[in-house]
Amino acid sequence: MIREIKDTINVRVRNNTAFTQNVNLLGGTADPLGVPPSLLYQWDLSNETFSGTVTAKIIISNTSNPTPVTYTVQVTQLTVSGVAYALNTLNLGVFQVSGNIIYVSNDFYIYGALSVSGVTILGTTDSSPYSIVLDTLGNVFTANPPFQNNISKITPSGASSILAFVGDDPRGITIDSFGNLYTPNANNDNVSKVTPLGIVTTLGITDITPYAITIDSLGNIYTANLAGNNITKITPLGISTNYGNLSFNLPTGMVVDSVGNVFVVCIANTVIKVEPSGVSTPFGVYPLGTNTNSIAIDSSDNIYVANEQTVWKLTPSAVQTIYGTTSDFQQRIAIDSSDNIYATLQNATVEKVSIGGTTLIADLSGYGGFPYAIIVDANFNVYVTDINNDVVYLIVQ
């Protein structure tokens, strides 16, 4: 007797989020192993568009609950548009293929998962998405300056909308543990707070031209003030304090470590460390160029700095080494949970820098845009803004 199999399978595509794809039951066939009858399936991907290499994983289990997996096999999609079939590459016993057709024994259930290795356009933003963050649900948010002065939201399924209008010229964005967003408004000298529902308030004032923003574990907001050459700290209650004179080094990026030290990267070739007391001292100087415009931090409080084609690493004790190099000048960098650095480059590519070397993970030059801000999620998916095309790319490794 042929077991009843539902005509849909959950397929994971964007941000490992499951959604329903049509799967056609084409009928019973003779099993290549001689165990009749088998069932014949095909995926319908007519509503999806991918570029890059597309792979799928089929999970076969002898129970209707897919948790105790009996067989997991990798299959390769033959096409990425219209009706796509799957080929079995391992030829495991109850999972066989004849030509381009999947056969599954009637003693087993079939579950599917599809992942895309390559680049897709996840969704659209408003003009010039200069910065990017993610929330815990996989929603993407970009701050869009100037002229638009708003925040775009893109859901994991690619639905795009304007969440809120904030202050004038929001060059950065950060997020707290409750999903509230914060932007430094360079022409208003203040910080906007935006709730998950899109309600906007002014959290506090800053010094002149707040350009970059970060948040600590207690919810304190810090801005690096480009014209003020200092830092503003704003408490969750909106109390503002300016400190950390940076000696006119033009601060453009910042991070905060686990004990509340703030590190600010300056275009003028330095990193400044600002202690919670407000005392500021030089932390690193970079001899290979003056384009030190992006900074990242790992879970061990090591600092990484983008400096033209070099990524520098600084330990908490300020030991400075070259972590890796890239093929072109870096625009922005981000870090994953394994301490790999990802950089958007001026040649419209994205490269991963690790201890093992530097690898190209995406060439975006064919889109004719300008890849800029970058972030990596817990599943090593990479999100990149394009400030010319006003989109966010999703790069799945």
SVG drawing of the C-alpha trace seen along z (x, -y; Angstrom):
<svg xmlns="http://www.w3.org/2000/svg" viewBox="-3 -70 57 76">
<polyline fill="none" stroke="black" stroke-width="0.4" points="0.0,0.0 1.3,-3.4 1.5,-5.8 -0.2,-9.2 2.3,-12.0 1.2,-15.6 1.6,-17.6 3.8,-20.2 7.2,-20.2 8.8,-22.8 11.7,-24.3 14.3,-26.5 15.6,-29.2 16.1,-32.6 17.8,-33.0 17.0,-29.3 13.4,-30.2 10.9,-27.4 8.1,-28.2 5.9,-26.0 6.9,-24.9 4.7,-22.9 5.8,-19.3 4.0,-17.2 3.2,-13.5 3.5,-12.2 2.4,-8.7 3.6,-5.2 6.4,-3.6 8.6,-0.6 11.3,-0.9 14.8,-0.6 15.7,1.7 12.8,4.0 10.6,3.0 7.3,1.8 5.7,-0.5 7.7,-3.7 6.5,-7.2 7.6,-9.9 8.1,-13.5 9.3,-16.8 9.8,-20.3 8.0,-23.3 10.3,-26.3 8.4,-28.5 8.0,-31.3 11.7,-31.5 14.6,-33.0 18.2,-32.2 21.7,-32.8 24.7,-30.7 24.8,-27.1 21.5,-25.7 21.5,-22.5 18.8,-20.7 18.7,-18.2 16.1,-15.5 15.4,-13.9 13.9,-10.5 12.5,-9.0 10.4,-5.9 8.2,-8.1 5.9,-11.0 8.0,-13.0 11.2,-14.1 13.3,-14.6 14.7,-11.0 16.3,-11.2 16.9,-7.9 18.6,-9.1 20.0,-12.5 21.1,-12.8 22.4,-15.7 20.8,-16.4 21.6,-18.9 19.0,-20.9 19.1,-20.6 17.5,-24.0 16.7,-27.1 13.5,-28.2 10.3,-26.5 10.0,-22.9 13.2,-21.6 14.0,-17.9 16.5,-16.5 19.2,-13.9 20.3,-11.5 24.1,-11.7 24.6,-9.0 22.3,-6.2 21.2,-5.2 19.0,-2.1 15.4,-3.5 16.2,-6.7 16.9,-6.0 16.8,-7.9 16.2,-6.9 17.1,-9.7 15.9,-12.9 13.2,-11.4 13.2,-10.8 11.9,-7.4 11.0,-6.9 9.9,-3.6 6.4,-3.5 7.7,-2.6 9.3,-6.0 8.2,-9.6 10.0,-12.4 10.9,-15.8 12.8,-18.5 15.0,-21.4 16.4,-23.7 19.4,-26.1 20.8,-28.5 24.6,-28.9 25.1,-32.2 23.5,-35.6 19.9,-36.7 18.3,-40.1 16.5,-39.8 14.5,-43.0 14.5,-46.7 15.2,-49.7 14.7,-53.4 17.6,-55.5 21.2,-55.0 21.1,-52.3 24.3,-53.2 24.0,-50.9 22.4,-47.6 21.3,-45.6 19.3,-42.3 16.9,-41.5 16.4,-38.1 13.6,-37.1 15.8,-37.6 14.3,-41.0 16.8,-43.3 16.8,-47.1 18.7,-49.8 19.2,-53.4 18.7,-55.5 20.3,-58.9 20.2,-61.5 17.0,-63.0 14.8,-60.0 15.8,-60.0 14.1,-56.8 14.5,-53.1 13.6,-50.3 12.5,-46.9 12.9,-43.6 11.4,-40.4 13.1,-37.0 10.7,-36.3 11.7,-39.5 8.8,-41.8 10.0,-45.4 8.5,-48.4 9.4,-51.8 9.3,-51.2 9.7,-54.8 11.0,-58.3 13.8,-59.5 16.0,-62.5 18.0,-64.2 20.9,-62.2 20.9,-58.9 24.3,-57.5 24.3,-54.5 21.9,-52.1 22.0,-49.8 19.5,-47.6 18.9,-46.6 17.8,-43.3 14.1,-44.4 14.2,-45.1 14.3,-48.9 16.4,-50.7 18.6,-53.7 20.0,-56.1 22.5,-59.0 21.1,-61.9 24.1,-63.8 22.3,-67.0 20.2,-67.2 22.9,-66.2 20.6,-63.7 19.6,-60.1 16.3,-58.7 14.7,-55.6 12.3,-53.5 10.2,-50.8 9.4,-47.5 6.1,-49.1 7.7,-52.1 7.0,-54.6 9.8,-57.3 11.1,-59.4 14.3,-61.4 16.3,-59.5 18.9,-62.2 21.2,-64.9 24.8,-64.5 27.7,-66.7 28.2,-67.9 27.6,-65.4 27.0,-62.0 28.2,-59.6 28.5,-56.1 26.6,-54.4 26.8,-51.4 25.2,-50.0 26.5,-48.2 25.0,-45.4 23.2,-47.8 21.4,-49.6 23.6,-52.7 24.0,-54.3 27.3,-55.8 27.8,-58.0 31.1,-59.0 30.7,-62.6 32.6,-63.4 32.8,-67.2 32.9,-67.2 35.7,-64.7 34.4,-63.1 31.9,-60.5 28.4,-61.0 27.0,-58.5 23.2,-58.4 21.6,-56.3 18.3,-54.4 16.7,-57.3 18.0,-59.8 20.7,-61.4 23.6,-62.6 27.2,-63.1 30.0,-64.1 33.5,-62.7 36.6,-61.2 38.3,-64.0 39.7,-62.4 42.1,-65.1 40.4,-65.8 40.9,-62.3 37.6,-62.2 35.8,-59.2 33.8,-57.1 33.1,-53.8 32.9,-52.3 32.4,-49.2 32.0,-48.5 33.7,-45.6 32.3,-43.4 33.4,-45.7 32.2,-48.9 35.3,-50.2 34.5,-52.0 36.8,-51.8 36.6,-54.4 38.2,-54.1 39.3,-57.3 40.0,-58.2 43.3,-59.7 44.8,-56.2 44.2,-55.5 41.9,-53.7 41.1,-55.4 40.1,-53.5 37.6,-55.3 37.2,-53.8 33.9,-54.0 35.4,-56.8 35.8,-58.9 39.6,-58.6 40.7,-58.3 44.0,-56.9 45.4,-55.9 45.0,-52.1 46.4,-51.4 48.2,-53.1 48.1,-51.8 51.1,-52.4 49.7,-51.2 47.2,-53.9 44.7,-56.4 41.4,-54.8 40.7,-53.3 36.9,-53.5 35.4,-50.3 35.8,-48.3 34.5,-45.0 34.9,-43.1 34.7,-39.4 33.5,-37.6 36.9,-37.7 37.2,-41.5 39.7,-41.4 39.4,-44.4 39.6,-44.2 40.2,-47.3 39.8,-47.8 42.7,-49.8 42.7,-50.0 43.6,-46.4 44.7,-45.2 42.6,-43.8 44.4,-44.5 43.8,-42.6 44.3,-44.1 44.1,-42.0 42.6,-43.5 46.2,-44.2 46.8,-46.2 49.0,-43.6 48.7,-44.5 49.1,-42.1 47.9,-41.7 44.9,-39.4 44.6,-39.2 44.5,-41.2 41.9,-41.8 42.1,-42.2 40.9,-45.8 40.2,-48.7 37.6,-47.8 34.3,-49.7 33.0,-48.1 33.7,-44.9 31.7,-42.5 32.5,-39.5 30.9,-36.1 30.8,-33.8 33.9,-32.0 35.9,-35.2 35.9,-35.3 36.0,-38.8 33.8,-39.8 34.5,-42.9 32.7,-44.8 35.3,-46.0 35.6,-48.9 35.6,-46.4 32.1,-45.4 33.1,-42.0 32.7,-40.5 35.6,-38.6 36.0,-36.5 39.2,-36.9 40.1,-34.1 43.3,-32.5 43.4,-30.2 43.5,-33.1 41.1,-35.2 38.3,-33.9 35.8,-35.5 32.3,-34.7 30.4,-37.0 31.0,-39.1 28.4,-41.8 29.8,-43.7 27.2,-42.4 24.5,-44.2 26.2,-47.6 25.8,-48.9 27.9,-49.9 27.9,-47.3 28.5,-49.0 27.2,-48.0 27.6,-44.4 26.4,-42.1 26.5,-38.3 23.9,-36.3 24.2,-33.2 23.8,-30.9 26.7,-32.6 24.4,-34.2 25.8,-37.5 23.7,-40.6 25.0,-43.5 23.5,-46.8 23.8,-48.4 23.7,-52.2 23.2,-52.7 20.6,-50.1 18.9,-50.5 18.6,-46.7 20.0,-44.2 21.8,-41.2 21.6,-37.8 24.7,-35.7 24.4,-32.1 27.6,-30.2"/>
</svg>
